[in-house]
Amino acid sequence: MGNGLDRRRSGEETPRHPEKAHRPDQPLARKPDWIRVKAPGSAEYAKTRTIVREGRLNTVCEEAGCPN
């Protein structure tokens, strides 16, 4: 008895969710410009960011794309 991984290995495409199997693919609409706001920075933020970059560290917020 196989699982979903067997189908992926064989190259057969499967929808991510069974409910999407009979729906046509729809392209994602671009978000409006007003929703993309650049957060203001500070000297302390810049210092912290430099330390993180120099140490080649990853932060949870950056990896997850948190808005805060």
Secondary structure, 3 states (H helix, E strand, C coil): CCCHHHHHHCCCCCCCCHHHCCCCCCCCCCCCHHHCCCCCCCHHHHHHHHHHHHCCCCCHHHHHCCCC
